[in-house]
Amino acid sequence: MTYFLVTFIFMLIVITMMAIGVIFGRHVIKGSCGGINNENCVCIKKCDKRKKMEMEGSV
């Protein structure tokens, strides 16, 4: 039970710290255009890595 409480409190602290970071104007966590599923890029604005890959024809 002690491990559960320690873990629960630790997770609450981490979540609170992330919320405070968002509240004070840090950028929102977001994905990237790269990765395993390059065909399914859902980015509105393409990143430099994606543009380079498209120019090389590897997509």
C-alpha positions in Angstrom: 0.0 0.0 0.0 2.9 2.3 0.7 4.2 1.9 -2.8 0.8 2.7 -4.2 0.5 5.9 -2.2 4.1 7.0 -3.1 3.5 6.3 -6.8 0.1 8.1 -6.7 1.5 11.2 -5.0 4.5 11.2 -7.4 2.1 11.1 -10.5 0.0 13.9 -9.0 3.1 16.0 -8.7 4.2 15.3 -12.2 0.7 16.1 -13.6 0.5 19.3 -11.6 3.9 20.4 -12.9 2.9 19.8 -16.5 -0.4 21.7 -16.0 1.6 24.7 -14.5 3.9 24.6 -17.5 0.9 24.8 -19.9 -0.7 27.6 -17.8 2.4 29.8 -17.9 2.6 29.7 -21.7 4.9 26.8 -22.6 4.2 25.3 -25.9 1.7 22.5 -26.2 3.1 19.0 -26.5 2.7 17.9 -30.2 3.8 15.2 -32.5 6.2 15.4 -35.4 5.9 14.7 -39.1 8.7 12.1 -39.1 8.6 8.6 -37.7 7.4 5.2 -38.9 4.2 6.3 -40.6 5.5 8.9 -42.9 2.6 8.4 -45.4 0.1 9.6 -42.8 1.5 13.0 -41.9 -1.2 15.0 -40.3 0.8 18.2 -39.7 -0.8 21.4 -40.9 2.5 23.1 -41.5 5.2 20.7 -42.7 8.4 20.6 -40.7 11.8 21.0 -42.4 12.6 17.3 -42.1 9.4 16.4 -43.9 10.0 19.0 -46.7 13.5 17.6 -47.2 12.2 14.0 -47.3 9.6 15.0 -50.0 12.2 16.7 -52.1 14.4 13.6 -52.0 11.4 11.5 -53.1 11.6 9.1 -50.2 8.0 9.6 -49.1 
